[in-house]
Amino acid sequence: MTQKIAILPGDGIGKEIVAEAVKVIDFLKADNALDVELKEAPVGGAGYDAEGEP
């Protein structure tokens, strides 16, 4: 059963940390150790920039 994971990098250092975590998840997916679907969404200032208003 495929699990769904929301990727919410946020602002500041969150982008860099989440990017590294996604690399680990992608490695495990390629090794068939995980059956997950990743969906990224902007939050914080990035969400405001993407949508134009809160």
C-alpha positions as CSV (number, residue, x, y, z in Angstrom):
1,M,0.0,0.0,0.0
2,T,1.5,3.3,-1.1
3,Q,1.8,5.9,1.7
4,K,1.6,9.6,1.0
5,I,4.1,12.0,2.5
6,A,3.7,15.8,2.4
7,I,6.9,17.6,1.8
8,L,6.8,21.1,3.4
9,P,10.2,22.7,3.2
10,G,9.1,26.1,4.6
11,D,11.6,29.0,4.8
12,G,15.2,29.4,5.9
13,I,17.2,26.3,6.5
14,G,14.1,24.1,6.0
15,K,14.7,24.0,2.2
16,E,18.2,22.5,2.5
17,I,17.2,20.0,5.2
18,V,14.1,18.8,3.4
19,A,16.1,18.4,0.2
20,E,18.6,16.1,1.9
21,A,15.7,14.1,3.5
22,V,14.1,13.7,0.1
23,K,17.3,12.2,-1.3
24,V,17.2,9.6,1.5
25,I,13.6,8.8,0.7
26,D,14.3,8.6,-3.0
27,F,17.2,6.2,-2.4
28,L,14.9,3.9,-0.3
29,K,12.2,4.1,-2.9
30,A,14.7,3.0,-5.6
31,D,15.8,0.1,-3.4
32,N,12.1,-0.9,-3.0
33,A,12.4,-0.4,0.7
34,L,9.7,2.2,0.7
35,D,6.4,2.5,-1.2
36,V,5.6,6.2,-0.8
37,E,4.3,9.1,-2.9
38,L,5.8,12.5,-2.2
39,K,3.8,15.7,-2.7
40,E,5.5,19.1,-2.1
41,A,3.6,22.2,-1.1
42,P,4.9,25.7,-0.3
43,V,4.4,27.0,3.3
44,G,5.4,30.1,5.2
45,G,6.9,32.8,3.1
46,A,7.3,30.5,0.1
47,G,3.6,29.8,0.2
48,Y,2.8,33.5,0.4
49,D,5.1,34.2,-2.6
50,A,3.5,31.4,-4.6
51,E,-0.1,32.4,-3.9
52,G,0.2,36.2,-3.4
53,E,-1.8,36.3,-0.1
54,P,-2.3,34.1,2.9
